[in-house]
Amino acid sequence: MVALAGDGKARAIPPWEPISDEDHALDDHARDLIELRSAVAPFTPTNAVPPDTEPSYLHLPELSARAAGRT
């Protein structure tokens, strides 16, 4: 978050401090979401993948075995 000073440049703002029980619950929930998001593997947006690329799920061993009738 950025706050602008009178000259149009960024200025420091004090951090948000939870006060009420609801504030603390929302703060805890936000921190839980941040932790969960950090555990998710990054993905490649579809517009960054060349159109002739095979889907990666075709290379998973369990799917390859199932496709070959070895399940």
C-alpha positions in Angstrom: 0.0 0.0 0.0 1.3 3.4 -0.9 0.2 6.8 0.5 1.1 9.9 -1.4 2.5 13.0 0.2 1.6 16.5 -1.0 4.5 16.4 -3.5 3.1 13.3 -5.1 5.8 11.0 -3.7 5.3 8.0 -1.6 5.2 8.5 2.2 5.4 6.1 5.1 2.2 5.1 6.7 1.8 3.4 10.1 1.1 -0.3 10.1 -2.5 -1.4 10.7 -3.1 -2.5 14.3 -6.0 -4.9 15.1 -8.0 -3.7 18.0 -11.3 -5.5 18.3 -11.8 -9.3 18.5 -13.1 -9.2 14.9 -9.9 -7.3 13.8 -7.7 -10.0 15.4 -9.8 -12.8 13.8 -9.5 -11.1 10.4 -5.7 -10.6 10.9 -5.3 -14.3 11.9 -7.3 -15.4 8.8 -5.3 -13.2 6.5 -2.0 -14.6 7.9 -3.4 -18.2 7.4 -4.2 -17.4 3.8 -0.7 -16.0 3.2 0.8 -19.2 4.7 -1.4 -21.4 2.5 -0.6 -19.4 -0.6 3.1 -19.8 0.0 2.7 -23.6 0.1 1.1 -23.7 -3.4 3.5 -24.5 -6.2 3.8 -21.7 -8.8 2.1 -22.3 -12.1 2.7 -21.2 -15.6 0.0 -19.0 -17.2 -1.5 -20.6 -20.3 -0.5 -17.7 -22.5 3.2 -18.4 -21.6 3.1 -22.0 -22.8 3.9 -22.6 -26.5 0.8 -23.9 -28.3 2.6 -27.2 -29.4 3.5 -28.2 -25.8 2.0 -31.5 -24.5 0.0 -31.2 -21.3 2.2 -32.3 -18.3 -0.4 -34.6 -16.9 0.3 -36.9 -19.8 3.7 -37.6 -18.3 2.5 -38.6 -14.8 3.5 -42.3 -14.1 0.1 -43.3 -12.6 -1.7 -42.0 -15.7 0.7 -43.6 -18.1 0.3 -47.0 -16.3 -3.5 -46.6 -16.4 -3.4 -45.8 -20.1 -1.3 -48.9 -20.7 -3.7 -51.1 -18.7 -1.3 -51.7 -15.8 -3.4 -50.4 -12.9 
